[in-house]
Amino acid sequence: MKKREFLRTMGLAAVSLTSGNFLLQACSGGKKKYKNWAWMSGRKDVTKEDWIKTFSTLRSHHIDAVLIYGDKKEDILSLIPLANREGLEIHHWFRSLECVDEEIMNEHPDWFTVSRNGDSSLDKPPYIPQYKWLCPTKPEVREYMVNRVSDSAETDGLTGVHLDYIRYIDVILPVGLQAKYNLVQDKEYPEYDFCYCPTCREAFKEKEGIDPFDLPDPTKSEAWRQFRYDSLTQLVNRCAEAVHKKNKKITAAVFPSPDIARRLVRQDWPKWNLDGVLPMMYHKYYNEGVDWIKKVTAEGKKELPANIPLYSGLHIAMLKPAELPFAVTNALKGGADGIVLFTGWAMTDEHWKQLIKVI
């Protein structure tokens, strides 16, 4: 074994041992109680018996809540009693502004975002064919979203609603993903810069007295950037109000830190009235090591109101089993209120053995 590999292995082993001590100290004396989650896609190839076994495994490894993906609440109804039976919270996880609904595409093409090039994301989606995004400024889209979360929140046995893709299209991809698309995004290019639809332009002009197309350089305008932050915030907070009226909780998957989220996808998530934020601390997308998780977690906790918990999302496919305790420890040392596994399905037996050492 090479010296560098030996030191790395010994370092991870030391972290694995000290992680347990760190958590024991953190949890003793009532200092802090952690809550742990798992994102779980609603796989159609999984039987009822498989789900029962999976929920039991999650609970026995100190996972407290599961986020089950489904475009509609009907997709997850049968799983609610199974999760509840194991003592797991179950949250309905669905796509928000990235649209996969053919009916919406056919009946409401005007609801979709428009790039600075003037192209609709419905007709000319950037990056990948399914990148067709609804505009958060449009009153019709806001009403559609509020109705969706309200309908889901009425479901008996459901703990909450979880918003994913609640953002704009990436104006800049995470640096680790740019090579995948043969891109170098050293600035905000027009084909990835959204939204310049008539609704957004008119609303901004009414507020600031100028059409964003008439700005000398829209990418340099703080007012235009803030307009889009606020548009998302207003939508999320309307959804939160609707869910809270049903006495349910609302959470969201967000980009890793407030700075990254604002720069890349216009999310100003510290201003969202949520019951928890689940930042995706997917370190390899940013060409970072596992220790980076502590840094971005701390940045999020610093900006969030004290009453809103932050749960650090860990990409299991990016983590070898021996690295998982290190990732968990970095998240908690950064101030996280728990961790989220992406996804529960990706956990191997060895991952579970490593995880149980630290939570």
N, C-alpha and C positions, 0 to 999 in steps of 0.2 A: 504494500500500500504506500502510495506517495505521501510525503510529509504533509502537504496541504490537505489531502483527503483525510488523513489520520486526524489532524487538528480539527477539521470540520466535524468529523464523526464524534470525536470526544466532546466538542462544543455542544453539539445537539444532545448528546447523552446527559451532559451537565445541565442543560436547559430543562430536559425532561424531568430530572430529579428535583431541580430547584423550583420548577413550575408548580409542582404540587405543594411545596412549602409556601410559595407566594399566595396561592389560592386559599390554603388553609388559614394563613394569617389574615387574608382579606375577608374571609367569610366568618371567622370566629368573632365572638363577642358582639354579634349583630351589626358589625360595621357596614357590610354591604351584601345584598342578596343579588345573585346573578340570575338572568333568565336566558335560556338558550333555545334557538330556533333551527328549523330546517326548511329550506325551499324544496318542494316535492312536485314534480310535474305529474299531471294526472294520466299516467301511462295506461293505455287501453289493453296492453298485453299482461296486465297484472290482475290476478284473481282476487276475490274477496278474502280468501285464506291468506294470500300473499300480503295483502294490506294489513290484516290483523297481525301477522307475524312482524311486519315492518314497523307498525306502530308500537308494538311491544318492545322491539329492539331499541327504537328511539327513546321510549320512556325509561327503559332500564339503563340507558346511558345518559340520563339527566337532560334530555331534550324536553322542553316544556311546551313548545308550540310548533305547529306545522303550518306551512303556507302551501295550500294545494292549488295548482294551476287549473283554471278552467275558463274558457271564454264566456260561459254563462253559468249561473249558479246551479243549473240542473246537472252540469258536468260533475259536481262534487257532492251532491245531496246524499248519495248512498254512503259516502265516507264519513259523514259527520258523526253518526252514532258510534262508528267503529273507533274513531279518534277519541271521542268523549269517554268511551268505555275504558280507555287506557289512561284517562286523566290528562289527555293532551288538549290544549287549546287548538282550534282549527280556524284558519283565516282563509278567506277566498282571495286567491292571487290571480289577477287578470291584467291583460294589456290595457293601457289607458288610451293614449293618443296614437300609438301605432295601430293602424286599423287593419283588421283581418276579416271584417264583416262585408261580404259581397253585396248585401242589400244596401248598406250605407254607400259603398262605392258606386253602385248603379243609380241610386235615387238622389244622392247628395254630393255630386262631384265638386260642388262649390265649397264644401266644408274643409277641403284639404289645403295644406300649407303650400305657399308659393315661394320659390327661391328668388334671390336677387337677380337672377337671369330671366325671371318671369315664367319659369316652368313650374307646373303643379307637380307635387310629389306623387299624386295619383297617376299622372301620365308619364312622368320621368323621374322615378325614384332614384336617389343617389345610393351609391355603394352596392346595394343588393335589391332584387326585385320587390321584396316585401316591405321596403322602407316607404310606406305610404302613411302619411301622418296627418291627423286632424289638427286644425288651428285652435289653440286654446282661447283666442280672443273672441271668436264668434259666439254670439248668444245661443245659437242653436246647438253648438257643440257643448257648451257649458250645461245646457238643459239636458242634453243627451247623457252626459257624464253623471250629473246629479241623479237622474232617473236610474241609471245603472247601479250606482252605489246604494241608493235607497232601496231598490228592489233586492239587492243582495243582503243588505243589512236586516231585512225583515225575516231572514231565515232562522228558524228555531235551531238552537244548538251551536250556531256559528258565533265565534268570539269577535270576529272583525273582518274588515275588508282591507286588502293589500293592493296598493296601486303600483304597477310596474310601467315602464315606458311613459312616465309622467314628466315629459321633457320635450324639448325641441330635438330635431335631427342634429346629430353631432356636427357642429360647424367645424370642429377639429377632432379627429379621431385620437384616442390615446396613442402615444408615440409608438408603443409596442405593436400596434395593429396596422400602422400606416404601410409598412412594407408588404403586408398581406394583400393590399389593394394597389401596390406599386405607386404609392403616393408619398409626397413630401409636402406636408401642410405647414408651411412656415408663416402663414397668415390666413385670414378668413377669406376663402375663395367664394365667388358668387354662387356657384352651383351647389354649395353646401350651406349657404347662409339663408336661413328662414326666419320669419315669415313676412312676405311682402304682398299679401293678398289685399284686396280692396278694403276689407274690414279693418285690418291692422293699419293700413296707410291712413284711412279716414280717422280712425280713433287717435292715432298719434298726431295727426295734423290738428285735430280739435284740441288736443292737450298742449301741444308745443308750437303750433302755428306754422308747421312746415311738413311737407310730404317727405318721408324718409328717402325717396328717390332724388329729392332736391338737395339733400345734405352733401357737402363737399366730399365727404368720405363716410358713409354710414358705419363702417367698421370702427371708426374713431369716435363716434358720438356716444357719450355716456348716457344721454337722455334716451336715445333709441335702444341702447342695451338695457337700461333700467325699465323701459316700457315692457320689454319681453320678460324680464324677471317678474315684474308685477303681474303680467298677464297670467303666467303660470301660478303664481301665488294666489291670485284671486280665485282661479279655478279650483285649486286644491282646498282652499279654505271654505269655499262653498260646498264642496264634497264633504269635508270634515263636519261642517254644520249639519248637513243632511244625515250623515251616519250617526252623529251624536244624538240626534233627535230620536233615533231608534234604539238608543242605549247600547250601541256597539262601538267597537274601537276601530280606528283607521291608522294604517301605517303606509310607508312607501319605501320602495327600493330607490336609492339615489346614488349619484356618483361619489367617489371616495371622500373628498373634503369639500367644504364650501367653495374654496377658491377654484379647484378643478371643476366642480359642478357648474359654477357660473361661467367659467371660460369656455368649456367644451359644449355644454348643453343648455345653458341659460337657467339652470336650477338655482334658486336662492333659498335652499331648503331650511336654513335656520329660522325663516319667517313663516314656515308652514305650521298650522295649528293641528299637529298630529299627536298621536299617542305613542309614537316611537318612529325613529328613522333607522333604516337598515342600509347603510352605505356599503357598496360593493368594493371591498378592499382587495381587488384582484391585481396583485402586485406585478405580475409578469406583463400585464397589458401596458404598464408604465416603465418597463425595463428596470424594475426595482427588486430588491431583496426582501425577505420576509420581515426584517426589522423595520421596513418602511410602514408597516401596518400600525405600529405604535405612533409614528409621527402624524399620519393622517387621521387616526382616531382622536388624538389629542387636539388637533385643529378643529375637528367637528365638535367635540365637547366644549371647547372654548367659546364657540359662537352660538351654540344651542342654548335656549332658555334652560334653567336648571331643572325644570319639571318635565322635560322631554327626554326620555332615555334614548341612547344610541347603542345599537347592536351591530358589531362589526361583521360584515359578510366575508367568509373565507371560501375561496375557490378550491375545492378539494382536489380537482384534477391537476392543480398547480403545486400541490403539496405532497411530498413523499410522507409516508406515515411518521417517520422520525422527525419531520419538520413541523408536524401539526401541533405538538405541545408548544413549540417556539412561537408559532403564529398566534395561538390562543393567549399565551402569556404576553406577547406584545400588544395584542388588542386590549387586554385587561389593564396592563400597565399604562396604556394610553388613556384609560378612563372609561372604556366600554362598559356597558351594563350587562353584557353577555355577548354571545357570538351566534352567527347564523351559518349553517352549512349549505354550500351550493355545490351539489345538491345532496340530500340525504341518500339518494340512489348511488352516488359516487363513493360512498364510504365502504372500504373493504374491511375484512375482519381485523386486519392489522391497524387500519386507521382507528377503528373502535377501541382496540386495546390501548393505543396511544392516547386517545381522547379521554378515556376513563381515568387515566392517571392524573389529569389536570382539572376535571370538572366533576 
